[in-house]
Amino acid sequence: MEFEVDDMTCGHCASHITKAIKDLDQSANVVVSLDQKRVKVASAATADELLHAISEAGYSPALKG
């Protein structure tokens, strides 16, 4: 799954989002692109669960594609 997170602006944001996803699913594979403001996630969690986790971390994710 891929999410666009327009309010992710720095490395701290990226690590905060990664931690939120890993707290939900420790085995998730998370790839962050700060330049594109994208987060790619391979996880057993649903898109809704991931959206909620990123939102709870203080960001505004949108599911892409």
N, CA, C and O atoms as a Tripos MOL2 file, in Angstrom:
@<TRIPOS>MOLECULE
protein
  260   259    65     0     0
PROTEIN
NO_CHARGES

@<TRIPOS>ATOM
      1 N           0.8380   -1.1740    0.0000 N.3       1 MET1
      2 CA          0.0000    0.0000    0.0000 C.3       1 MET1
      3 C           0.8830    1.2370    0.0000 C.2       1 MET1
      4 O           1.9870    1.2360    0.5460 O.2       1 MET1
      5 N           0.3830    2.2700   -0.6140 N.am      2 GLU2
      6 CA          1.1450    3.5170   -0.6630 C.3       2 GLU2
      7 C           0.2640    4.6700   -0.1870 C.2       2 GLU2
      8 O          -0.9000    4.7980   -0.5670 O.2       2 GLU2
      9 N           0.8690    5.4980    0.6560 N.am      3 PHE3
     10 CA          0.1560    6.6400    1.2160 C.3       3 PHE3
     11 C           0.8900    7.9230    0.8770 C.2       3 PHE3
     12 O           2.1200    7.9690    0.8870 O.2       3 PHE3
     13 N           0.1310    8.9600    0.5780 N.am      4 GLU4
     14 CA          0.6960   10.2910    0.4080 C.3       4 GLU4
     15 C           0.4810   11.0280    1.7210 C.2       4 GLU4
     16 O          -0.6300   11.0690    2.2490 O.2       4 GLU4
     17 N           1.5630   11.6130    2.2440 N.am      5 VAL5
     18 CA          1.4940   12.3200    3.5290 C.3       5 VAL5
     19 C           2.0990   13.7040    3.3060 C.2       5 VAL5
     20 O           3.2930   13.9130    3.5220 O.2       5 VAL5
     21 N           1.2620   14.6460    2.8700 N.am      6 ASP6
     22 CA          1.7400   15.9780    2.4990 C.3       6 ASP6
     23 C           2.3710   16.7450    3.6530 C.2       6 ASP6
     24 O           3.2200   17.6100    3.4350 O.2       6 ASP6
     25 N           1.9590   16.4340    4.8830 N.am      7 ASP7
     26 CA          2.5120   17.1680    6.0240 C.3       7 ASP7
     27 C           3.7160   16.4680    6.6560 C.2       7 ASP7
     28 O           4.1040   16.8030    7.7750 O.2       7 ASP7
     29 N           4.3090   15.5020    5.9550 N.am      8 MET8
     30 CA          5.5640   14.8790    6.3790 C.3       8 MET8
     31 C           6.6910   15.6990    5.7560 C.2       8 MET8
     32 O           6.8770   15.6830    4.5390 O.2       8 MET8
     33 N           7.4430   16.4170    6.5960 N.am      9 THR9
     34 CA          8.3980   17.3840    6.0550 C.3       9 THR9
     35 C           9.8610   17.1290    6.3960 C.2       9 THR9
     36 O          10.7450   17.7810    5.8410 O.2       9 THR9
     37 N          10.1310   16.1850    7.3080 N.am     10 CYS10
     38 CA         11.5210   16.0050    7.7440 C.3      10 CYS10
     39 C          11.7750   14.5650    8.1840 C.2      10 CYS10
     40 O          10.8640   13.7370    8.2210 O.2      10 CYS10
     41 N          13.0110   14.2950    8.5070 N.am     11 GLY11
     42 CA         13.3860   12.9670    8.9630 C.3      11 GLY11
     43 C          12.6820   12.5600   10.2490 C.2      11 GLY11
     44 O          12.3470   11.3910   10.4360 O.2      11 GLY11
     45 N          12.4580   13.5260   11.1350 N.am     12 HIS12
     46 CA         11.7380   13.2300   12.3780 C.3      12 HIS12
     47 C          10.3180   12.7680   12.0620 C.2      12 HIS12
     48 O           9.8210   11.8120   12.6570 O.2      12 HIS12
     49 N           9.6750   13.4520   11.1250 N.am     13 CYS13
     50 CA          8.3210   13.0600   10.7070 C.3      13 CYS13
     51 C           8.3290   11.6270   10.1790 C.2      13 CYS13
     52 O           7.4790   10.8140   10.5390 O.2      13 CYS13
     53 N           9.2940   11.3350    9.3270 N.am     14 ALA14
     54 CA          9.3960   10.0070    8.7190 C.3      14 ALA14
     55 C           9.5790    8.9340    9.7900 C.2      14 ALA14
     56 O           8.9360    7.8860    9.7280 O.2      14 ALA14
     57 N          10.4470    9.1830   10.7690 N.am     15 SER15
     58 CA         10.6680    8.1800   11.8070 C.3      15 SER15
     59 C           9.4500    8.0480   12.7280 C.2      15 SER15
     60 O           9.1650    6.9580   13.2250 O.2      15 SER15
     61 N           8.7400    9.1420   12.9530 N.am     16 HIS16
     62 CA          7.5330    9.1160   13.7800 C.3      16 HIS16
     63 C           6.4500    8.2700   13.0970 C.2      16 HIS16
     64 O           5.7770    7.4740   13.7510 O.2      16 HIS16
     65 N           6.2870    8.4450   11.7930 N.am     17 ILE17
     66 CA          5.3070    7.6770   11.0220 C.3      17 ILE17
     67 C           5.7140    6.2020   10.9830 C.2      17 ILE17
     68 O           4.8740    5.3190   11.1560 O.2      17 ILE17
     69 N           6.9940    5.9420   10.7580 N.am     18 THR18
     70 CA          7.4810    4.5580   10.7360 C.3      18 THR18
     71 C           7.2130    3.8810   12.0680 C.2      18 THR18
     72 O           6.7670    2.7340   12.0990 O.2      18 THR18
     73 N           7.4780    4.5750   13.1740 N.am     19 LYS19
     74 CA          7.2310    4.0130   14.5000 C.3      19 LYS19
     75 C           5.7520    3.7130   14.6970 C.2      19 LYS19
     76 O           5.4070    2.6690   15.2510 O.2      19 LYS19
     77 N           4.8750    4.6030   14.2570 N.am     20 ALA20
     78 CA          3.4330    4.3970   14.4090 C.3      20 ALA20
     79 C           2.9880    3.1390   13.6600 C.2      20 ALA20
     80 O           2.1630    2.3720   14.1560 O.2      20 ALA20
     81 N           3.5410    2.9370   12.4680 N.am     21 ILE21
     82 CA          3.1890    1.7540   11.6780 C.3      21 ILE21
     83 C           3.7550    0.4990   12.3380 C.2      21 ILE21
     84 O           3.0630   -0.5160   12.4230 O.2      21 ILE21
     85 N           5.0000    0.5540   12.8050 N.am     22 LYS22
     86 CA          5.6290   -0.6000   13.4580 C.3      22 LYS22
     87 C           4.9340   -0.9500   14.7770 C.2      22 LYS22
     88 O           4.8930   -2.1180   15.1630 O.2      22 LYS22
     89 N           4.3910    0.0540   15.4700 N.am     23 ASP23
     90 CA          3.6300   -0.2130   16.6950 C.3      23 ASP23
     91 C           2.3730   -1.0190   16.3760 C.2      23 ASP23
     92 O           1.9250   -1.8280   17.1880 O.2      23 ASP23
     93 N           1.8130   -0.7940   15.1960 N.am     24 LEU24
     94 CA          0.6280   -1.5210   14.7460 C.3      24 LEU24
     95 C           1.0050   -2.9180   14.2600 C.2      24 LEU24
     96 O           0.3300   -3.8960   14.5820 O.2      24 LEU24
     97 N           2.0790   -3.0090   13.4900 N.am     25 ASP25
     98 CA          2.5260   -4.2840   12.9090 C.3      25 ASP25
     99 C           4.0490   -4.3190   12.9010 C.2      25 ASP25
    100 O           4.6880   -3.7070   12.0460 O.2      25 ASP25
    101 N           4.6200   -5.0350   13.8570 N.am     26 GLN26
    102 CA          6.0810   -5.0670   14.0140 C.3      26 GLN26
    103 C           6.7930   -5.5990   12.7820 C.2      26 GLN26
    104 O           7.9440   -5.2420   12.5320 O.2      26 GLN26
    105 N           6.1240   -6.4520   12.0030 N.am     27 SER27
    106 CA          6.7670   -7.0510   10.8370 C.3      27 SER27
    107 C           6.5390   -6.2530    9.5500 C.2      27 SER27
    108 O           6.9330   -6.6910    8.4690 O.2      27 SER27
    109 N           5.9070   -5.0910    9.6650 N.am     28 ALA28
    110 CA          5.6450   -4.2700    8.4860 C.3      28 ALA28
    111 C           6.9500   -3.8130    7.8410 C.2      28 ALA28
    112 O           7.9310   -3.5260    8.5280 O.2      28 ALA28
    113 N           6.9440   -3.7510    6.5250 N.am     29 ASN29
    114 CA          8.0770   -3.2020    5.7770 C.3      29 ASN29
    115 C           7.6700   -1.7860    5.3570 C.2      29 ASN29
    116 O           6.7120   -1.6090    4.6040 O.2      29 ASN29
    117 N           8.3960   -0.7860    5.8440 N.am     30 VAL30
    118 CA          8.0470    0.6170    5.6090 C.3      30 VAL30
    119 C           9.1650    1.2890    4.8220 C.2      30 VAL30
    120 O          10.3290    1.2510    5.2210 O.2      30 VAL30
    121 N           8.7960    1.9100    3.6940 N.am     31 VAL31
    122 CA          9.7570    2.6650    2.8790 C.3      31 VAL31
    123 C           9.2240    4.0830    2.7440 C.2      31 VAL31
    124 O           8.1310    4.3000    2.2220 O.2      31 VAL31
    125 N          10.0090    5.0480    3.2200 N.am     32 VAL32
    126 CA          9.5890    6.4450    3.2150 C.3      32 VAL32
    127 C          10.3710    7.2220    2.1630 C.2      32 VAL32
    128 O          11.5930    7.1000    2.0750 O.2      32 VAL32
    129 N           9.6640    8.0210    1.3640 N.am     33 SER33
    130 CA         10.2900    8.9480    0.4250 C.3      33 SER33
    131 C           9.8900   10.3610    0.8340 C.2      33 SER33
    132 O           8.7760   10.8080    0.5580 O.2      33 SER33
    133 N          10.8180   11.0620    1.4980 N.am     34 LEU34
    134 CA         10.5230   12.4350    1.9170 C.3      34 LEU34
    135 C          10.3170   13.3460    0.7160 C.2      34 LEU34
    136 O           9.4370   14.2060    0.7370 O.2      34 LEU34
    137 N          11.1240   13.1660   -0.3370 N.am     35 ASP35
    138 CA         11.0060   14.0090   -1.5310 C.3      35 ASP35
    139 C           9.6160   13.9390   -2.1410 C.2      35 ASP35
    140 O           9.0560   14.9580   -2.5420 O.2      35 ASP35
    141 N           9.0630   12.7370   -2.2100 N.am     36 GLN36
    142 CA          7.7470   12.5500   -2.8200 C.3      36 GLN36
    143 C           6.6150   12.6070   -1.8020 C.2      36 GLN36
    144 O           5.4390   12.5800   -2.1650 O.2      36 GLN36
    145 N           6.9850   12.6860   -0.5050 N.am     37 LYS37
    146 CA          5.9990   12.6850    0.5830 C.3      37 LYS37
    147 C           5.1210   11.4320    0.5130 C.2      37 LYS37
    148 O           3.9020   11.4890    0.6740 O.2      37 LYS37
    149 N           5.7900   10.2980    0.2670 N.am     38 ARG38
    150 CA          5.1000    9.0150    0.1370 C.3      38 ARG38
    151 C           5.6260    8.0250    1.1640 C.2      38 ARG38
    152 O           6.7960    8.0600    1.5440 O.2      38 ARG38
    153 N           4.7360    7.1420    1.6060 N.am     39 VAL39
    154 CA          5.0940    6.0540    2.5080 C.3      39 VAL39
    155 C           4.5380    4.7710    1.9010 C.2      39 VAL39
    156 O           3.3280    4.6300    1.7230 O.2      39 VAL39
    157 N           5.4370    3.8330    1.5830 N.am     40 LYS40
    158 CA          5.0240    2.5320    1.0630 C.3      40 LYS40
    159 C           5.1040    1.5320    2.2020 C.2      40 LYS40
    160 O           6.0920    1.4740    2.9330 O.2      40 LYS40
    161 N           4.0390    0.7430    2.3390 N.am     41 VAL41
    162 CA          3.9590   -0.1940    3.4540 C.3      41 VAL41
    163 C           3.5280   -1.5680    2.9560 C.2      41 VAL41
    164 O           2.5340   -1.7010    2.2420 O.2      41 VAL41
    165 N           4.2860   -2.5820    3.3430 N.am     42 ALA42
    166 CA          3.8750   -3.9740    3.1550 C.3      42 ALA42
    167 C           3.5550   -4.4900    4.5510 C.2      42 ALA42
    168 O           4.4380   -4.5920    5.4030 O.2      42 ALA42
    169 N           2.2850   -4.8140    4.7770 N.am     43 SER43
    170 CA          1.8460   -5.1470    6.1300 C.3      43 SER43
    171 C           0.6170   -6.0470    6.0870 C.2      43 SER43
    172 O          -0.1350   -6.0630    5.1130 O.2      43 SER43
    173 N           0.4380   -6.7900    7.1670 N.am     44 ALA44
    174 CA         -0.7750   -7.5880    7.3260 C.3      44 ALA44
    175 C          -1.9440   -6.7050    7.7680 C.2      44 ALA44
    176 O          -3.0990   -7.1250    7.6970 O.2      44 ALA44
    177 N          -1.6520   -5.4940    8.2190 N.am     45 ALA45
    178 CA         -2.6980   -4.5600    8.6470 C.3      45 ALA45
    179 C          -3.4720   -4.0620    7.4270 C.2      45 ALA45
    180 O          -2.9480   -4.0370    6.3140 O.2      45 ALA45
    181 N          -4.7130   -3.6710    7.6510 N.am     46 THR46
    182 CA         -5.5370   -3.1390    6.5700 C.3      46 THR46
    183 C          -5.1690   -1.6800    6.2840 C.2      46 THR46
    184 O          -4.5280   -1.0140    7.0960 O.2      46 THR46
    185 N          -5.5850   -1.2080    5.1260 N.am     47 ALA47
    186 CA         -5.3470    0.1920    4.7760 C.3      47 ALA47
    187 C          -5.9800    1.1190    5.8120 C.2      47 ALA47
    188 O          -5.3770    2.1210    6.1980 O.2      47 ALA47
    189 N          -7.1860    0.7940    6.2630 N.am     48 ASP48
    190 CA         -7.8610    1.6270    7.2660 C.3      48 ASP48
    191 C          -7.0850    1.6670    8.5750 C.2      48 ASP48
    192 O          -6.9890    2.7180    9.2080 O.2      48 ASP48
    193 N          -6.5330    0.5320    8.9820 N.am     49 GLU49
    194 CA         -5.7420    0.4910   10.2170 C.3      49 GLU49
    195 C          -4.4800    1.3350   10.0760 C.2      49 GLU49
    196 O          -4.0870    2.0390   11.0070 O.2      49 GLU49
    197 N          -3.8500    1.2610    8.9120 N.am     50 LEU50
    198 CA         -2.6410    2.0510    8.6740 C.3      50 LEU50
    199 C          -2.9620    3.5460    8.6040 C.2      50 LEU50
    200 O          -2.2350    4.3670    9.1640 O.2      50 LEU50
    201 N          -4.0420    3.8920    7.9220 N.am     51 LEU51
    202 CA         -4.4720    5.2940    7.8630 C.3      51 LEU51
    203 C          -4.7090    5.8260    9.2740 C.2      51 LEU51
    204 O          -4.3010    6.9400    9.6020 O.2      51 LEU51
    205 N          -5.3620    5.0350   10.0930 N.am     52 HIS52
    206 CA         -5.6560    5.4500   11.4710 C.3      52 HIS52
    207 C          -4.3630    5.6300   12.2700 C.2      52 HIS52
    208 O          -4.2180    6.6030   13.0100 O.2      52 HIS52
    209 N          -3.4290    4.6940   12.1210 N.am     53 ALA53
    210 CA         -2.1600    4.7820   12.8640 C.3      53 ALA53
    211 C          -1.3840    6.0360   12.4830 C.2      53 ALA53
    212 O          -0.8430    6.7190   13.3520 O.2      53 ALA53
    213 N          -1.3250    6.3430   11.1890 N.am     54 ILE54
    214 CA         -0.6080    7.5380   10.7310 C.3      54 ILE54
    215 C          -1.3320    8.8010   11.1920 C.2      54 ILE54
    216 O          -0.6970    9.7760   11.5910 O.2      54 ILE54
    217 N          -2.6520    8.7780   11.1360 N.am     55 SER55
    218 CA         -3.4390    9.9280   11.6090 C.3      55 SER55
    219 C          -3.2410   10.1590   13.1010 C.2      55 SER55
    220 O          -3.0870   11.2960   13.5460 O.2      55 SER55
    221 N          -3.2450    9.0690   13.8740 N.am     56 GLU56
    222 CA         -3.0500    9.1800   15.3240 C.3      56 GLU56
    223 C          -1.6630    9.7190   15.6580 C.2      56 GLU56
    224 O          -1.4640   10.3050   16.7220 O.2      56 GLU56
    225 N          -0.7030    9.5240   14.7520 N.am     57 ALA57
    226 CA          0.6490   10.0590   14.9570 C.3      57 ALA57
    227 C           0.7030   11.5560   14.6620 C.2      57 ALA57
    228 O           1.7190   12.2030   14.9150 O.2      57 ALA57
    229 N          -0.3960   12.1120   14.1230 N.am     58 GLY58
    230 CA         -0.4710   13.5550   13.9070 C.3      58 GLY58
    231 C          -0.3280   13.9900   12.4570 C.2      58 GLY58
    232 O          -0.0520   15.1580   12.1830 O.2      58 GLY58
    233 N          -0.5140   13.0540   11.5210 N.am     59 TYR59
    234 CA         -0.3280   13.3770   10.1010 C.3      59 TYR59
    235 C          -1.6180   13.1360    9.3320 C.2      59 TYR59
    236 O          -2.5670   12.5510    9.8550 O.2      59 TYR59
    237 N          -1.6410   13.5950    8.0820 N.am     60 SER60
    238 CA         -2.8370   13.5170    7.2420 C.3      60 SER60
    239 C          -2.5680   12.6420    6.0180 C.2      60 SER60
    240 O          -2.2800   13.1600    4.9390 O.2      60 SER60
    241 N          -2.6590   11.3260    6.1780 N.am     61 PRO61
    242 CA         -2.3660   10.4290    5.0710 C.3      61 PRO61
    243 C          -3.5270   10.2750    4.0970 C.2      61 PRO61
    244 O          -4.6920   10.4190    4.4660 O.2      61 PRO61
    245 N          -3.1840    9.9800    2.8490 N.am     62 ALA62
    246 CA         -4.1810    9.6530    1.8310 C.3      62 ALA62
    247 C          -3.6920    8.4000    1.1100 C.2      62 ALA62
    248 O          -2.5400    8.3330    0.6810 O.2      62 ALA62
    249 N          -4.5670    7.4140    0.9780 N.am     63 LEU63
    250 CA         -4.2170    6.1890    0.2790 C.3      63 LEU63
    251 C          -4.0930    6.4780   -1.2080 C.2      63 LEU63
    252 O          -4.9670    7.1120   -1.7990 O.2      63 LEU63
    253 N          -3.0040    6.0110   -1.8110 N.am     64 LYS64
    254 CA         -2.7610    6.2370   -3.2410 C.3      64 LYS64
    255 C          -2.9810    4.9310   -3.9830 C.2      64 LYS64
    256 O          -2.7470    3.8390   -3.4660 O.2      64 LYS64
    257 N          -3.4440    5.0890   -5.2240 N.am     65 GLY65
    258 CA         -3.5490    3.9800   -6.1530 C.3      65 GLY65
    259 C          -4.4280    2.8860   -5.7020 C.2      65 GLY65
    260 O          -4.5920    1.8930   -6.4110 O.2      65 GLY65
@<TRIPOS>BOND
     1     1     2 1
     2     2     3 1
     3     3     4 2
     4     3     5 am
     5     5     6 1
     6     6     7 1
     7     7     8 2
     8     7     9 am
     9     9    10 1
    10    10    11 1
    11    11    12 2
    12    11    13 am
    13    13    14 1
    14    14    15 1
    15    15    16 2
    16    15    17 am
    17    17    18 1
    18    18    19 1
    19    19    20 2
    20    19    21 am
    21    21    22 1
    22    22    23 1
    23    23    24 2
    24    23    25 am
    25    25    26 1
    26    26    27 1
    27    27    28 2
    28    27    29 am
    29    29    30 1
    30    30    31 1
    31    31    32 2
    32    31    33 am
    33    33    34 1
    34    34    35 1
    35    35    36 2
    36    35    37 am
    37    37    38 1
    38    38    39 1
    39    39    40 2
    40    39    41 am
    41    41    42 1
    42    42    43 1
    43    43    44 2
    44    43    45 am
    45    45    46 1
    46    46    47 1
    47    47    48 2
    48    47    49 am
    49    49    50 1
    50    50    51 1
    51    51    52 2
    52    51    53 am
    53    53    54 1
    54    54    55 1
    55    55    56 2
    56    55    57 am
    57    57    58 1
    58    58    59 1
    59    59    60 2
    60    59    61 am
    61    61    62 1
    62    62    63 1
    63    63    64 2
    64    63    65 am
    65    65    66 1
    66    66    67 1
    67    67    68 2
    68    67    69 am
    69    69    70 1
    70    70    71 1
    71    71    72 2
    72    71    73 am
    73    73    74 1
    74    74    75 1
    75    75    76 2
    76    75    77 am
    77    77    78 1
    78    78    79 1
    79    79    80 2
    80    79    81 am
    81    81    82 1
    82    82    83 1
    83    83    84 2
    84    83    85 am
    85    85    86 1
    86    86    87 1
    87    87    88 2
    88    87    89 am
    89    89    90 1
    90    90    91 1
    91    91    92 2
    92    91    93 am
    93    93    94 1
    94    94    95 1
    95    95    96 2
    96    95    97 am
    97    97    98 1
    98    98    99 1
    99    99   100 2
   100    99   101 am
   101   101   102 1
   102   102   103 1
   103   103   104 2
   104   103   105 am
   105   105   106 1
   106   106   107 1
   107   107   108 2
   108   107   109 am
   109   109   110 1
   110   110   111 1
   111   111   112 2
   112   111   113 am
   113   113   114 1
   114   114   115 1
   115   115   116 2
   116   115   117 am
   117   117   118 1
   118   118   119 1
   119   119   120 2
   120   119   121 am
   121   121   122 1
   122   122   123 1
   123   123   124 2
   124   123   125 am
   125   125   126 1
   126   126   127 1
   127   127   128 2
   128   127   129 am
   129   129   130 1
   130   130   131 1
   131   131   132 2
   132   131   133 am
   133   133   134 1
   134   134   135 1
   135   135   136 2
   136   135   137 am
   137   137   138 1
   138   138   139 1
   139   139   140 2
   140   139   141 am
   141   141   142 1
   142   142   143 1
   143   143   144 2
   144   143   145 am
   145   145   146 1
   146   146   147 1
   147   147   148 2
   148   147   149 am
   149   149   150 1
   150   150   151 1
   151   151   152 2
   152   151   153 am
   153   153   154 1
   154   154   155 1
   155   155   156 2
   156   155   157 am
   157   157   158 1
   158   158   159 1
   159   159   160 2
   160   159   161 am
   161   161   162 1
   162   162   163 1
   163   163   164 2
   164   163   165 am
   165   165   166 1
   166   166   167 1
   167   167   168 2
   168   167   169 am
   169   169   170 1
   170   170   171 1
   171   171   172 2
   172   171   173 am
   173   173   174 1
   174   174   175 1
   175   175   176 2
   176   175   177 am
   177   177   178 1
   178   178   179 1
   179   179   180 2
   180   179   181 am
   181   181   182 1
   182   182   183 1
   183   183   184 2
   184   183   185 am
   185   185   186 1
   186   186   187 1
   187   187   188 2
   188   187   189 am
   189   189   190 1
   190   190   191 1
   191   191   192 2
   192   191   193 am
   193   193   194 1
   194   194   195 1
   195   195   196 2
   196   195   197 am
   197   197   198 1
   198   198   199 1
   199   199   200 2
   200   199   201 am
   201   201   202 1
   202   202   203 1
   203   203   204 2
   204   203   205 am
   205   205   206 1
   206   206   207 1
   207   207   208 2
   208   207   209 am
   209   209   210 1
   210   210   211 1
   211   211   212 2
   212   211   213 am
   213   213   214 1
   214   214   215 1
   215   215   216 2
   216   215   217 am
   217   217   218 1
   218   218   219 1
   219   219   220 2
   220   219   221 am
   221   221   222 1
   222   222   223 1
   223   223   224 2
   224   223   225 am
   225   225   226 1
   226   226   227 1
   227   227   228 2
   228   227   229 am
   229   229   230 1
   230   230   231 1
   231   231   232 2
   232   231   233 am
   233   233   234 1
   234   234   235 1
   235   235   236 2
   236   235   237 am
   237   237   238 1
   238   238   239 1
   239   239   240 2
   240   239   241 am
   241   241   242 1
   242   242   243 1
   243   243   244 2
   244   243   245 am
   245   245   246 1
   246   246   247 1
   247   247   248 2
   248   247   249 am
   249   249   250 1
   250   250   251 1
   251   251   252 2
   252   251   253 am
   253   253   254 1
   254   254   255 1
   255   255   256 2
   256   255   257 am
   257   257   258 1
   258   258   259 1
   259   259   260 2
@<TRIPOS>SUBSTRUCTURE
     1 MET1         2 RESIDUE 1 A MET
     2 GLU2         6 RESIDUE 1 A GLU
     3 PHE3        10 RESIDUE 1 A PHE
     4 GLU4        14 RESIDUE 1 A GLU
     5 VAL5        18 RESIDUE 1 A VAL
     6 ASP6        22 RESIDUE 1 A ASP
     7 ASP7        26 RESIDUE 1 A ASP
     8 MET8        30 RESIDUE 1 A MET
     9 THR9        34 RESIDUE 1 A THR
    10 CYS10       38 RESIDUE 1 A CYS
    11 GLY11       42 RESIDUE 1 A GLY
    12 HIS12       46 RESIDUE 1 A HIS
    13 CYS13       50 RESIDUE 1 A CYS
    14 ALA14       54 RESIDUE 1 A ALA
    15 SER15       58 RESIDUE 1 A SER
    16 HIS16       62 RESIDUE 1 A HIS
    17 ILE17       66 RESIDUE 1 A ILE
    18 THR18       70 RESIDUE 1 A THR
    19 LYS19       74 RESIDUE 1 A LYS
    20 ALA20       78 RESIDUE 1 A ALA
    21 ILE21       82 RESIDUE 1 A ILE
    22 LYS22       86 RESIDUE 1 A LYS
    23 ASP23       90 RESIDUE 1 A ASP
    24 LEU24       94 RESIDUE 1 A LEU
    25 ASP25       98 RESIDUE 1 A ASP
    26 GLN26      102 RESIDUE 1 A GLN
    27 SER27      106 RESIDUE 1 A SER
    28 ALA28      110 RESIDUE 1 A ALA
    29 ASN29      114 RESIDUE 1 A ASN
    30 VAL30      118 RESIDUE 1 A VAL
    31 VAL31      122 RESIDUE 1 A VAL
    32 VAL32      126 RESIDUE 1 A VAL
    33 SER33      130 RESIDUE 1 A SER
    34 LEU34      134 RESIDUE 1 A LEU
    35 ASP35      138 RESIDUE 1 A ASP
    36 GLN36      142 RESIDUE 1 A GLN
    37 LYS37      146 RESIDUE 1 A LYS
    38 ARG38      150 RESIDUE 1 A ARG
    39 VAL39      154 RESIDUE 1 A VAL
    40 LYS40      158 RESIDUE 1 A LYS
    41 VAL41      162 RESIDUE 1 A VAL
    42 ALA42      166 RESIDUE 1 A ALA
    43 SER43      170 RESIDUE 1 A SER
    44 ALA44      174 RESIDUE 1 A ALA
    45 ALA45      178 RESIDUE 1 A ALA
    46 THR46      182 RESIDUE 1 A THR
    47 ALA47      186 RESIDUE 1 A ALA
    48 ASP48      190 RESIDUE 1 A ASP
    49 GLU49      194 RESIDUE 1 A GLU
    50 LEU50      198 RESIDUE 1 A LEU
    51 LEU51      202 RESIDUE 1 A LEU
    52 HIS52      206 RESIDUE 1 A HIS
    53 ALA53      210 RESIDUE 1 A ALA
    54 ILE54      214 RESIDUE 1 A ILE
    55 SER55      218 RESIDUE 1 A SER
    56 GLU56      222 RESIDUE 1 A GLU
    57 ALA57      226 RESIDUE 1 A ALA
    58 GLY58      230 RESIDUE 1 A GLY
    59 TYR59      234 RESIDUE 1 A TYR
    60 SER60      238 RESIDUE 1 A SER
    61 PRO61      242 RESIDUE 1 A PRO
    62 ALA62      246 RESIDUE 1 A ALA
    63 LEU63      250 RESIDUE 1 A LEU
    64 LYS64      254 RESIDUE 1 A LYS
    65 GLY65      258 RESIDUE 1 A GLY
